[in-house]
Structure formats: structure tokens, C-alpha cells
């Protein structure tokens, strides 16, 4: 990352979601700068029938 700071870093993670959840909050911590950033991602998990 030091040599190519603009390079993409694909990450894949599986999550167990509850029916009716409306968003996922992603939190990222930069160990070098000690800064934290968050991102709320909207989603739709079908309601129980």
C-alpha cells in the first residue's frame, strides 16, 4: 500500500443478518494515522412471512 496508495484492496466478508435489518455499518481504523472512518450501507433483508 505504501508503493501504491491508490490501489484497490478488495475484501470479502460473510455476515449473518437478521430479517428486517436496514443497514450495515462499516468501521475502518487506520493504524498509521490512528484515524477512524465509518460508512453506513443501506440494505434490504426480507421480512419473515
MIDOSE-1310 file (N, C-alpha, C; in nm, 2 decimals, decimal comma, always signed):
residues 49
xxxx	+0,08/-0,12/+0,00/+0,00/+0,00/+0,00/+0,09/+0,13/+0,00; +0,21/+0,12/+0,06/+0,29/+0,24/+0,06/+0,34/+0,27/-0,08; +0,36/+0,17/-0,16/+0,41/+0,20/-0,30/+0,29/+0,24/-0,39; +0,17/+0,19/-0,36/+0,05/+0,22/-0,45/-0,07/+0,25/-0,36
xxxx	-0,06/+0,37/-0,30/-0,17/+0,41/-0,21/-0,31/+0,42/-0,27; -0,32/+0,43/-0,40/-0,45/+0,44/-0,47/-0,50/+0,31/-0,52; -0,42/+0,20/-0,49/-0,46/+0,07/-0,54/-0,58/+0,02/-0,47; -0,67/-0,06/-0,54/-0,79/-0,11/-0,47/-0,75/-0,23/-0,38
xxxx	-0,82/-0,25/-0,28/-0,80/-0,35/-0,18/-0,93/-0,43/-0,16; -0,96/-0,52/-0,25/-1,09/-0,60/-0,24/-1,09/-0,68/-0,11; -1,20/-0,68/-0,04/-1,22/-0,76/+0,08/-1,35/-0,83/+0,07; -1,36/-0,95/+0,11/-1,49/-1,02/+0,11/-1,51/-1,08/+0,25
xxxx	-1,63/-1,05/+0,30/-1,67/-1,10/+0,44/-1,81/-1,14/+0,44; -1,84/-1,26/+0,50/-1,98/-1,31/+0,51/-2,03/-1,26/+0,64; -2,16/-1,23/+0,65/-2,23/-1,18/+0,77/-2,36/-1,25/+0,78; -2,40/-1,28/+0,91/-2,53/-1,32/+0,94/-2,62/-1,20/+0,97
xxxx	-2,72/-1,18/+0,89/-2,81/-1,07/+0,90/-2,94/-1,11/+0,95; -3,01/-1,02/+1,03/-3,14/-1,05/+1,08/-3,25/-1,00/+0,98; -3,36/-1,07/+0,97/-3,47/-1,02/+0,89/-3,51/-0,88/+0,93; -3,53/-0,79/+0,84/-3,57/-0,66/+0,87/-3,45/-0,56/+0,89
xxxx	-3,33/-0,61/+0,89/-3,22/-0,51/+0,91/-3,22/-0,42/+0,79; -3,19/-0,29/+0,81/-3,19/-0,19/+0,71/-3,06/-0,13/+0,67; -2,95/-0,16/+0,75/-2,82/-0,11/+0,71/-2,71/-0,19/+0,78; -2,59/-0,18/+0,72/-2,47/-0,23/+0,78/-2,38/-0,12/+0,80
xxxx	-2,32/-0,11/+0,92/-2,22/+0,00/+0,94/-2,08/-0,06/+0,93; -2,00/+0,00/+0,85/-1,86/-0,04/+0,83/-1,77/+0,06/+0,90; -1,68/+0,01/+0,98/-1,59/+0,09/+1,05/-1,45/+0,05/+1,01; -1,37/+0,15/+0,98/-1,23/+0,13/+0,93/-1,14/+0,21/+1,02
xxxx	-1,03/+0,15/+1,07/-0,93/+0,22/+1,15/-0,80/+0,21/+1,08; -0,73/+0,33/+1,06/-0,60/+0,34/+1,00/-0,50/+0,33/+1,11; -0,42/+0,22/+1,11/-0,32/+0,20/+1,22/-0,21/+0,30/+1,22; -0,18/+0,36/+1,10/-0,07/+0,45/+1,09/-0,11/+0,59/+1,14
xxxx	-0,23/+0,64/+1,09/-0,27/+0,78/+1,13/-0,36/+0,77/+1,26; -0,40/+0,66/+1,30/-0,49/+0,64/+1,41/-0,63/+0,71/+1,39; -0,67/+0,72/+1,27/-0,80/+0,78/+1,23/-0,90/+0,67/+1,21; -1,03/+0,70/+1,24/-1,14/+0,61/+1,22/-1,23/+0,67/+1,12
xxxx	-1,29/+0,58/+1,04/-1,39/+0,63/+0,94/-1,51/+0,53/+0,95; -1,63/+0,58/+0,92/-1,75/+0,49/+0,92/-1,82/+0,51/+0,79; -1,90/+0,41/+0,75/-1,98/+0,41/+0,63/-2,10/+0,33/+0,66; -2,22/+0,39/+0,65/-2,35/+0,31/+0,66/-2,40/+0,27/+0,52
xxxx	-2,41/+0,14/+0,50/-2,45/+0,09/+0,38/-2,60/+0,04/+0,39; -2,69/+0,10/+0,31/-2,83/+0,05/+0,32/-2,84/-0,09/+0,25; -2,93/-0,17/+0,31/-2,96/-0,30/+0,25/-3,10/-0,34/+0,28; -3,15/-0,44/+0,22/-3,28/-0,50/+0,24/-3,27/-0,65/+0,27
xxxx	-3,31/-0,68/+0,39/-3,32/-0,82/+0,43/-3,46/-0,85/+0,44; -3,52/-0,95/+0,36/-3,66/-0,97/+0,36/-3,72/-1,00/+0,50; -3,84/-0,94/+0,52/-3,91/-0,97/+0,64/-3,96/-1,11/+0,64; -3,98/-1,17/+0,76/-4,04/-1,30/+0,78/-4,18/-1,30/+0,72
x	-4,22/-1,41/+0,66/-4,36/-1,42/+0,61/-4,45/-1,49/+0,70
